[in-house]
């Protein structure tokens, strides 16, 4: 160039020449106004992509290499984030003296670049050389706890320090102002300040304890906070809601307060507020609370207590297997005598259980119980497993020493859940499976196979619609989650078996032995009611319509392959309703022969639920409406798709999911306008006659008419009705059903003659008219276009393939 060139290095003096391994020229005249820093980053990106790196520190002296590394180090913050890793690798910055790197990080901290300092310290692997509190506290105060977590992850001693730091802030007397005074240069927003509160911090502590596997003993403040909250919950549940018996409450209180003196004192204080001073005095005596820590009046009440009232709890009352008459009238009762309930706590008893439960083709009701911990322990272990089969119930006691970890017990659980021929019925089984995996580490090391498992929670609405027979003028059927005091399984039992479950023992202490009769009754009822709510034929049918487990967990229809037990389905037998966000999908499915109703843009999403319930259709939806619609029709009847996908790909997913066997003859077997699957064939001469009669085939010149008719007469098919095309699989109505005077079909729809271009007549020998809406179709290039679009999922026979080639 005749214009003077300026060295790139002179334009960016902070940038080392060795960065690229060669020199670049900068023509200031040809590129006016271009930021040299931007150009530098773009050049580095191209250079990095082309593998042109030629920096070799070994070719430089030690002083030169160190100087080059220092200069590159100063570029880490100035350059784009995507280039940082490349710079670190190229200039081997991890090999620098840690003291140099630490000084660099501390300099960033002094400049208030807390985020950048944390990110680079992780990339440079400097966590062990830095002070955790100095690095993480500014991040936490700026609401960047996830970044602080990434800083300590992988370094157990740092993970412990972070968790104990957060726990120290969970103390009741903690004030964020103390921390703010230590970091006066931090400008904290009100939102950030609101996040530094004991309640929120305790949640983070328990989450990180589980994530980093930290001993709870290192977090006394968070544990105390959680236990105190649990104690308050127990008081409200028992003395306000009356939802817990005093015996169950007593068991839980002793577990929650444990040996914590402050919690014991809080218990006495809460009893004075929620119950009465006598009960507070009894518990104060039990825990030997010092006089100076007792609420007003409790000490005096203690002195007045009679000897038989100074101790809590008396002799256990004997219970009958058959409850009171009032209980029987109000709640669902187990249809078994006590001798049909078998306690399984030994290998011998387990073998008898195996012989009954593991019968091929059987149906087993499965439920599990565990000790409520109210969040004090993150992972809960199963205490009791209930298995209902035929007219017997087996209670597997996992609290018996030696039985839980016996190889035969684990083997039985694997056999039960992996046997595809045995249907396992449960309700809301995700929690059961989580506790099951926490009980046996072996099930994590060698994952438990889940076959033949049917969660009634997912098909609850379907079952209730089939079972409930209400009078014509009776009350409205209650759907899941709508206007009922009963919830979950108890609601299902109430709807199907007319009486709800008694859930009083649900939150009892399931690790305390011996179990009370009322506990055993509750445990047996939870398993038996599953079998009574859904008979074998319904279970097998529900399994066929329920989506694969991975799909239901994610809430998305993402399975490419159908379930092995899903029978092949012709498209005409698949009936769906598409909400107004999936109209493109609906048009494609209708084009392929699927029975599709599409909501209009102005329709409410709930219209889809009403149509699905009334006509037995599957709902296809996406986004937020999925949760609402699913609760109305059941998870197996409402499928969610990815809105970001193209309509063609959505259609392919739906066909694969339902195992639809699409054939070429299914294409255009339904009217694209009204969804009807019935056509009538109209030969060209009849179409011409109708067009003339209605005035759609007129011209100013009679000679033109004669020419047109002459052209028609020249066709060899004149007067001959062509054969129905082989690719249309639909119902055909005779043309004689058309009213000759009004040119309307029996349903009242007139033929839409105005849509037929007169110029088309010489080329088309046969027209197809929808008998429901009167729309006129004819053969063109669309069929071949759709055929090629869905060729990968079409089922084409050799004969059909040969015919297509011709």
N, C-alpha and C positions, 0 to 999 in steps of 0.2 A: 504494500500500500504506500502511496506517496505521503500519506499522513504519518506524522511521527508516532511511533509505537512506544508505549510505556510498559515497563516490566510489570508483570502481575504482582511480583513481590513488592514493588514500590507502591502499588495501589493498596496492598494489604500487608504492611510491614510486620504485623503480629503473626502472620501466617508463614510457617517454615517452607523453604523451597523444597525440602526433602519430602514434604507432604505427598507430592505426586511423583517424585523421582525424576522429574524433568521440568523444564521451564515452559511457562505459558506466557504469551504476549497479550497485552491489553491494548486495543486500539480505541482510545478515548473518543476520537472523532466519529468512528463508525458506530459506536455504542454509547451515545450520550445519555446520561441519566440512569444508566443501569447500575444497580448497587453491586459493587465488587464482592461484598460478603455473600450475597445471594448467588452470584456466579461461582464463587468458591465452593459453596455447598453443592451446587448443581454439578460442577466438574468432579467433585469428590464422589458423588453418587454414581456418575457414569464410569468413573475410573474404577470404583469398587465393583460395579456390576461386570465390567469387562476383564476382571482379574488382572489389572495392570500394575498391581502393587509391586514396587521394586525397592521398598525400604528394607535395608538389611543392616541392623545395628552392629552386626559382627564386623562389618567392613569399616566401622568408625572406631576412633579411639574411645577409651572409657569416658573421658571428659566430654567429647563430642556427643556420644550417645546419651550421656546424662543431660546435657544441655538440650538436646533434641527432645528427650522425654519430658523435660520440664516445660518446654514450649508447647508440646502436644497436650500436656496436662492442663494448661491454662485454656485450651480450646474446648474442653469437655462441656462447660456450661454455655459457651458462646455458640456452639454448633447445634444442629438439629438432634433431637433425642434419638432418632433412628441411626445416627452416625456414631453414637457414643461407643457402642460395642465394637464397631470397626476400628475406631481410634485406639481403644484399649488393647485390642489384639495386635494391631499393626505395630504399635510402638511398645508393646510388651510392658504396659504400665503397671501390671501386677508385680513385675519384678523389681520395681523401684523400692528403695528403702522405706519400710512402713512408717518411719518417723516423718519422712517427706510427705507421704500420702495423708497421714493423720493431721499434719500441720495444714495441709491444703483443705481438708474437711473442716477443721476448726475455723479456718479463715472464712469458709462459706457460712458457718454458723454465726460468726460475728457480723456477717452481712445480712443476717436474717433469711438466708436461703436454706431454710430448714428442710423443705421437701427435697431440693436438689442434693443437699448434703446426705440425706438418708438414702436416696436412690443410688448415688455414686458410692457410698460406703458399702452397700450391698454388692454392687458390681465389682468393686475393688477388693471385696472380701475383707473388710476392715472391722467387722463387728466386734471381734475379740479385743481389738486395740482401742476401742472407744468406750466412753462411759454411757451405759444404757440409759440412765435417767436423763443425762444432758441431751441425748439424742431424741428420746421418745416423748419426754414431757411436753416440749413445744408442739410436737405433732398432735398429741392428744388434746392439748388445749385449743388447737386450731381445728378440731374435729377431723383429724386424719389418723384415727386409731388403726385402720387397715394397713397404713404405711408403717406404723410402729410395729404391727404384727409381722409384716414381711421382714423388718429389720432383725427381729430376734429369731425368726423361724429357722430351725436347723441347729440352733445353739441352745442346748437344754438349760444351761445356767442363766442365759439371758432370758429365755422363756419364763423361768421361775421368777427372775427379778421383775419382769413386766407384770406378771400376775400378782405377785405380792405387793408391788407398787399400787396397782389398781385396788387391791384389797384394802390397803392402808387408807385409801380415800373413801371406803365404804363405811367408815366409822360414823356413828351418829353425830359426833361433834366436829366432823371434818368441814372445813370451809375452803372454798376455792380461792378466796382472797389470799390465803397464806401462800399458795403456789404462784398466784399472780405477782405477789411482792418479790418472789425469787426471780421472776422473768418480767421485769418492768418494761422491757422493750417490745413485748408482745402486745398487739392490739387485739383484744378479744371481743367478739360480737356477743350480743345477748343470746343468740342461738347456741353458740359454742358454750357459753356459761351454763345454759339450761341442760346441756348434755352431761355436765360434770356433777351428777347427783347420785347419792348412794343407791337408789332404786335401779337406775339405768346401769350404773357401774357394776352392781352385783350381777346383773344379767350377763355382762361382758366377762366378768370373772368366771362364772360357771361355764360359759361357752368356751373360754380359753383353757380352763382346767380340763375339759373333755378333749379339746383339740390337741393340747400339748401333753396330755396325760399327767397332770400335776396333782400331787397329793393334796386332799382337802384340808389336811392339817396345817398347810401353809397359808390358808385363807380363812382365818377365824372370823373376821368381820363380815365378809360376804355370807358365810355360813350362818352366823348369828342373825343377820338381817333376813335371810331366807326362812329360817326357822321361826323367827318372830312373826313374819307375815303368815306363815302356815298356821301358827297358833291362833292368830286373829281370825283366819278363815274358819278354823275348827269351831271357834266360839260362835261365830255368826251362823254357821251351818247347823249347829246343834240347838242353840238357844233362841235364835231368831227365826230361821226357816223351819226348824223342827225336822230336819231331813236326816238326822243321824241319831241312833240310839245312844244312851249314855254309856253303855258298855263299849260300843265301838269307839265313841269319843274318848273314853278313858284309855283305851289301848293306844290310840294315835297320839294323845297328849304325852304319854310316857315316852313314846318313841321320839317325839319332836323335841321336848325339853331336855331329854337325856340327863347328863350330869352338869348342865350349864346353870349355875346359880342365878344368873341374871334372868334367864328364861323362866326359871321356877318362880322367881319373884314376880315376873310379868304375868305368869299364869294366875297367881293369887290376885293380882290387881284386876285382871280381866274378869275373874269370877265374881269379884265384888260388883263390877259394873254390869255383867250380863246375867248372872244367876242370883245367888244370895250369899250373905256373909257367912252362914254356917258352912256351906260347901267350900268357901274360900278358907275357912279355918281348918277344915278337915285336910285339905291339900297342903296347907302350911305346916300342919303337924306331920304329915307324911314326909315332906321334904325337909323338915327341921329348919325352917326359915328363921334367921335371927330376928329377935323382937324389934330391933331398931330399923329393920327393913320391911316390916309389915305395914299394910295400910291401916288407917285409923279404924279402930273397933275390932279388928281381927283377933288381937291378943286377948281382949276381954271375952270374946266369944269362945275362944279355945278353952278358957278356964271354966266356962259354964257347960261345956259339952259332957254329956253322960259317957261313961266308959265304952258302951256299945256303939257310940256314934263317933268315937275318936279314930276309927279305922275305916278306910274306904273299901267298899265292896264286901259282899257277904258270900254265903255259900251259893254255888252255881245252881240255878234252877234247872230241873229236869224238863226236857222238851219232848213232845210227842212228834212222830213223823207226820201225822195228819194235823194240820194247823186248825185254828178255831173256825167255826162256821162263818163268822163275819169275814175272816181272811179268805176263805174259799169262795165266798160270793163276790168278793171285790177283785181278786187277782187270779191269774192263770195258775193252775195246779198241775203238778207232774202226774202223768197218767201211769205211774209205776208204784209198785209196793217197794218197801225198803229193801227186801231181799233181792231186788233186781239191780241194786246199786252196789258195785264191787269196788273195794278199796285196793289199789295196786301200789304196793310199796316193796316188792321183792321180785327177783327174777322169775320165781315160780308163778306168782300172780300175773306177771307180765306175759308169760307164755299163754295163759288162759285168755288174756286180753287179745293177744295176736291172733289166736285161732278164730275169734269172733269178728274182730275189726277188719282184718286183712283178707276178707273174702272178696274174690273178684266180682265186679259188677255191683258192689254194695254202695250205700250212701251213709256217710258218717257225719254227725253234727259235732263240730269242733269249737271249743271255747277254752279260754285260759284265764287264770287269776294270778295276780301278783300284789305284793305289798305296796300300797300307796305311799309315796315318799314326799309328795307335795313339792317336788322340785329340789329337795335337799340332795338327792342322788340322781345323776343324769341317766344312768343305765339301770333298769330294773330287771330282775330275773324272775322267771316264771316260778310260782309256788305250787300251782295245781293245774293239771290239764284234764278237761272233761271231754270224753268221747262217748257219744250216743250212737248206738247201732242196734237196729231192730228194736227189741223191747228191753234193752239193757243199757246201763250207763257205767263206764269205767272212769274212776278218779285216780289219775297218776299223781302220787304225792312226791314231788321233787324236793321236799324239805327233809325227807328221810335220809340220814347219813349213809352214803355209799350207793344209794339207789339212783340218784340223779346222774352221777358220772359213770355208772356201770356201762360197759360197752354194749350190752344188750339193749339198754334204754335208748342210747343214741342211735343204734342200728334200727330199732323199731320206728323212731321218729322219721328217719330217712326213708324207710320202706313205705310208711304211710303217706308222706307228702309227695313222694316221687312216683307212686303207682297211679298211672293214668286211668286204670279201670275203676278205681274207687273215687267216687265224688265226695269231696270234703266241703261241707257247708259251713260257712262262718258268717259273721256280720262285723264289718269294719276290721278286717283281719290285718291291716298294716301294722297296728300297734302290737297285736299278738306275735306277728313274725319278728318284729324288732326285738321284743323281749326274749323270744325264743333264741335268736342269734346271740343275745347277750348272755344267755344261760349256758350255751355250749360253744366254746371257742372253736371246737372242731368244725362247726357249721360255717365258720368264716374261712378257715384254712382250706376246707374242701366244700365249696358252696352247696347249699341245700337246693335240690331240684324241686320245683313246684309244678306238679302236673295234676290236673283234675280238681283244681281248687276253685270254688265258686263263692264269691263274696255277695251275700244277699243284699248288702248295702247298695250295690251297683244296679240291682234289678228290683229293688223295693217297689218302685211305682208300678212296674209291670205286674208283679204278684198281687198288689192290692187291687188293681183293676180287674184281674181275673177272679179273685176270691170274693170280693165284696158284692153281695147282692142286696141292694137297698130298694125299698119301695119306690114307685114312680114319683110320688110326691114327698119322698123322704128327704132328710137333710143332705146337703151337698157332701160328696165324698171328700175326705181330708187327704190332701197329698202330702208328700214328705216335707216336713219343715213348715207346714202351714197350720197356724191356729190350733195347736194341740199342746196340752201340758205334758203329754208323753213324747219322748224322743227316741230316735234310734230303734234298736231291736224291740223295746217295749211298745213303741208305736206300731211296728209291724205286727206284733202279736195281738195287740188290741184290735187292729183292723181286720186281721185274718181269723183269729181265734176268739174274738169278742171280749177278751179280758186282757189287761196289761200285765206286765211282770211286776213283781214286788222287788224294787231295787234297793231296799233298805240295807242289805248286806254287801252291796257293791263295793263300798269303800272300807270294808272291815279289814282286820289284820289277818291276811291269808298265810302268814308265816307262823302264827301262834298255833300250837297244838295242845290238846286235841281241838279239832274244828267243832263248832257248835252245830246242832241239828239244823238250825235255821240257815247256817252257812252252807251246809251240805245240800239242803233243799234248794237254795238259790243257785248253787253251782250246777245241780242236776237240771233244774228248769232251764237255765241258759243254753244247755246243750240239746235238751229234748225239744224245746219249742222250735228249733231250727228245722228239725225233721217234719214237725207237724205243719209248719208254715209253707212248706214247699215239697210236694210229693216227687217221686222219682222221675216221672215223665216230664214234669215242669222243670226239674233240675237239668235234665239232659237237653230239653229245648232251650233253656236259658243259656246253657253252655254254648249252644250253636250260634245264638244271636249276640252273645257278649263279645266285645272286641278283645284282641290279645292283651295280655297284662301290661305290656310295655306301653300300648296305646292308651289304656285307661289311666295309667299313672301319670302320663304326661298331659292327658287331655287333648292329644292331637292324633289325627288319623295319619300315622306315618308308617304303618306296616305295608311293605311292598308285596308280601306273600300272604295268601289266605291261610287260615288255620287248617291243619290237616283234616279235622273233622267237619269242615265246612263243605257241604255238597255243592257240586257245580250248579250254577243258576243261570237260566236264560235271561237276557235283559228285560224281557217283557214281564218277568215275575218280580223284578226289583222295583219297589214303590218308594219314592222319596219326596220330601218337600225341601226346597232350597230357600234359605232366607234371602232377603233382598241384597245382601252383600255378595252372593254367589250366583247371580243371574247368568253370568257367562258359563259357569260350570253347568247350570241347569240346561242351557241351550245345547251344550255338547252332549250331555247325557240323553236328552230327548232325541237328538239327532241319531244316537246309537240305539234307540229303541227302548230306553228306560222310561218307566212311567213317572213323570216329573211334574210336580206343581211348584211354581215359582211365585214367591211373594212379590207384590208390587212395592215400589219405592216408598209409598205412603203407609204400607202395612206395618203394624206393630209386630215385634218378634214373637209375642205370645200367640199370634195367629198360627204360627208353625206348630206349636204344641197342640193346639186344638185340632188342627188338621191331622197331625200324627196320631192323636188319641182316637179320633173319629174314624179314620180310614186305615189304621195300622201301618203308617208310613215311618220310615227312618227320617230323622232330621239331619240335614247337612248345613253346618253353620261355621262361623269362625269368630274369633275374638271374644269379647266379654259376654255376649248373649249365651254362650255355650253353658256356663254355670247355671244360669236361670232355667234354660230349656232342659238341661239334663235332669234337674230336680223334678221336672214335670213328667218326663217320659222314661227316665231310667238311662243309665250310662250306656247300655248296649244299644239303645235306640236313638241316641243323639251323638253324632260324630263331628268333630271339629277339624278343620283343615287350615293350612297355612295360606293366609290371604296374599302373601308375597309370591306364591307360585302362580304360574300361568294356568289358565282354565283348562287347557289341554292336559297338563300334567296332573291337575286335580282330578280330572275325569279318569285318567289312567289309574290313579291311586284308589279311587272309589271302586272301580271295576275289579282291581286286584284284591281289595279288601273283602269284597263280598263273593269273590271267586266267580264272577260273571263270565260265562263262556260266550264271547262276542264272535259272531259270524258275519260274513259280508252281507247276507240276506237281511240282517237286522238293521243295517244302515237305512235311514229315512223310512223306517217302518212306522213312525209316528208323525203326526202333523206337527210341524215346527211352531205353528201358531197357537193351537188349542190342546195339544197332547192326545188327540184322538188317534186310535189305531185302525180306523176303518176308512177305506177309500172306495170310490167307484171309478172305473175306467171309462173315459170318454174318447171315442175315435175322432179323428180330425174332421170328418165330414159332419158329424153331429155337433162338434164345437163350432164349425163354420155356420151351420144352420142356426144355432142358438145366438151367435154373435150378430148375425143379420137380423134375427127377430128382435133383438133388444137394441138394435141401432148402433152397435159398436163396429160394424163392418160396412161402412158407407163411404162413398167417394163422390166428388163433384161430377166426375165423368163416368158415365155408364160403361164406356170403353175400358176404363181401368178395371171395373168390376169383371168384365168379361175376360180381360187378360189374367186377372188373379185367379178366376175360376178355371181358366185354361191351364194355368200352371198347376193347379190342384189336380186337374184331370190327368195331367201327364204322369203323376206318380203311380207306380204299379200297385201300391197298396190301397188304391181307391176302392172303397166299398168293402174292404176286408178288415176285420177287427184283429189287430196284432195280438200276439200272446202277451200275457202278464209278465213283466220282467222278472227274471230269476232272483234278482237281488233284493226284492221287497217282500219281507215276511210280515204280513199283516192280514187283516180281515178285508174281504172284498164284497161290496154290496152291488147288486145288479143295478144297471142304469134305469131299469123299469121303476125303481122306487122314487125316481125324480118326478115331481109333478110337471106334466108337459105344459100346463098353462102358466104357472107361476115360476117354473124352473127353481123350485125349492125342494129340499129334502124333508122327510117326515118330521124332523125336529124343528123345522121352520127356517133353516139357514138357506139363503139363496146362493147360487153359484156366483162367485166374484168374477164375472166376465170382464169387468173393466180392467183387470190386472193382466189380461192376455194381449200382448202386442200383436196386431194383425200381421206384421212382417215376419212373425215367428211361424205362421201357419204352414208355409211351404216346406219347412225343415222338420217339423214335429208331427209324428203320425199318431201319437197317443198321449192324452193328458190324464192326470190323476187328480181327482177332486175329493177333498175331505168332506165326509158326510155330516160332520158336526158344525163346522164353521164355513164351508163352501170355498175355502181357499184352493186355488188351482196350482198344480205343480206339473213340471215336465222334466224329462231327462236332459241333463246338461253335463257340465264338467265338475259339478260339485261332488258327485258320487266318487269319482276318481280321486279328488282332492282329500275327502274324508278317509277313503280307503288307504291312501298312502300315509295320512297323518297318524292313523291308529293301527298300522300294519303290524307293529311289534306285539300287540296284544290280541290280534285276531286269531281265531281258530279256523284255519283254512284247510280243507281236505285236498287231496291230490286232484280230484275232479274239478274242484273250484279253482285251484291254482292253474290248471290247464285251460279252463274256460276264460280266466282273466287274461292269460297270455294271448288268446285269440280275440 
